[in-house]
């Protein structure tokens, strides 16, 4: 499998997990965030540790053009991805993003196939 390198537009949101598996703070006390894809293809491993999100300048509620690059795989967790916020997206860039990046979709990290196309609510 080749290393994945993709760009997509997403908003940053707090990640609370599920009722059965709630999220918890990392070792620095920071809660994780999730990247909610608006346009383009993103790996389905899109929850980012709170400390990493803070160090990378991700602000909850903001939209960014992200670049996802694949790092070295982890024996326990499998494929690993690094997310870089290339730039904060303006409202007009968010509106135009679908035309440039294509519809929002999640790529399955195990197969690299589009796992789920995301329908955005109007």
C-alpha positions as CSV (number, residue, x, y, z in Angstrom):
1,X,0.0,0.0,0.0
2,X,1.3,3.4,-0.9
3,X,1.6,6.2,1.6
4,X,-1.4,8.4,1.7
5,X,-1.1,12.2,1.1
6,X,-4.3,14.1,0.6
7,X,-5.8,17.6,1.1
8,X,-9.3,18.3,2.5
9,X,-11.3,21.0,4.1
10,X,-12.7,20.4,7.6
11,X,-13.9,22.0,10.8
12,X,-12.4,21.3,14.2
13,X,-14.8,20.1,16.9
14,X,-14.5,18.8,20.4
15,X,-14.5,15.0,20.5
16,X,-16.5,13.4,23.4
17,X,-16.5,9.8,22.2
18,X,-19.7,7.7,22.6
19,X,-21.8,6.7,25.6
20,X,-20.1,3.3,25.6
21,X,-16.6,4.6,25.0
22,X,-16.3,8.3,26.1
23,X,-13.1,10.1,25.3
24,X,-10.6,11.1,28.0
25,X,-7.9,13.8,28.3
26,X,-4.4,12.9,27.1
27,X,-1.5,12.8,29.5
28,X,-1.3,16.7,29.4
29,X,-5.0,17.0,30.3
30,X,-6.1,18.1,26.9
31,X,-9.3,16.6,25.3
32,X,-9.2,15.3,21.7
33,X,-10.7,17.0,18.7
34,X,-12.3,15.5,15.6
35,X,-11.9,16.8,12.1
36,X,-15.4,17.1,10.5
37,X,-14.8,16.9,6.7
38,X,-16.5,19.4,4.5
39,X,-14.9,18.7,1.2
40,X,-12.2,16.3,-0.1
41,X,-11.0,12.9,1.1
42,X,-9.7,12.4,4.6
43,X,-8.5,9.2,6.3
44,X,-11.1,7.8,8.7
45,X,-8.6,8.1,11.5
46,X,-9.4,11.8,12.1
47,X,-9.5,12.2,15.9
48,X,-6.5,14.2,17.0
49,X,-5.0,14.2,20.5
50,X,-5.7,17.5,22.3
51,X,-2.1,18.4,22.9
52,X,-1.2,17.8,19.3
53,X,-4.2,19.9,18.2
54,X,-3.2,22.7,20.5
55,X,0.5,22.6,19.3
56,X,-0.7,22.7,15.7
57,X,-2.9,25.7,16.3
58,X,-6.2,23.9,15.6
59,X,-9.0,26.0,17.1
60,X,-12.4,24.4,17.8
61,X,-15.1,25.9,15.6
62,X,-12.7,27.0,12.8
63,X,-12.5,25.6,9.3
64,X,-9.1,24.8,7.8
65,X,-7.6,23.4,4.6
66,X,-5.7,20.4,5.9
67,X,-3.0,18.2,4.5
68,X,-2.9,14.6,5.7
69,X,0.4,12.8,5.3
70,X,1.0,9.3,6.4
71,X,3.8,8.6,9.0
72,X,5.3,5.3,10.1
73,X,2.8,2.6,11.0
74,X,2.4,1.7,14.7
75,X,2.5,-2.0,15.6
76,X,-0.5,-1.5,18.0
77,X,-2.6,1.1,16.2
78,X,-1.8,0.5,12.5
79,X,-1.4,3.4,10.0
80,X,-0.7,6.8,11.4
81,X,-1.5,10.2,9.9
82,X,-0.2,13.7,10.5
83,X,-2.6,16.6,10.0
84,X,-1.3,20.0,9.1
85,X,-3.6,23.1,8.9
86,X,-2.3,24.7,5.7
87,X,-4.5,27.8,6.2
88,X,-7.7,28.8,7.9
89,X,-10.6,28.8,5.5
90,X,-12.8,31.8,4.8
91,X,-16.5,31.5,4.4
92,X,-16.1,31.9,0.6
93,X,-13.4,29.2,0.5
94,X,-15.7,26.8,2.5
95,X,-18.5,27.5,-0.1
96,X,-16.2,26.9,-3.0
97,X,-14.3,23.9,-1.5
98,X,-16.6,21.2,-2.9
99,X,-15.9,22.3,-6.5
100,X,-12.1,22.1,-6.0
101,X,-11.7,19.2,-3.6
102,X,-14.7,17.1,-4.4
103,X,-17.4,15.9,-2.1
104,X,-16.6,15.1,1.5
105,X,-15.5,11.5,2.0
106,X,-13.7,9.2,4.4
107,X,-10.9,6.9,3.2
108,X,-10.7,3.6,5.0
109,X,-7.2,3.5,6.4
110,X,-7.0,-0.3,5.9
111,X,-8.0,-0.4,2.3
112,X,-7.7,3.2,0.9
113,X,-11.2,2.8,-0.5
114,X,-13.8,5.5,0.0
115,X,-15.5,4.1,3.1
116,X,-18.2,6.7,3.5
117,X,-19.3,9.7,1.5
118,X,-20.5,12.3,3.9
119,X,-23.7,14.2,3.2
120,X,-23.7,17.7,4.5
121,X,-26.8,19.1,6.1
122,X,-28.2,22.2,4.6
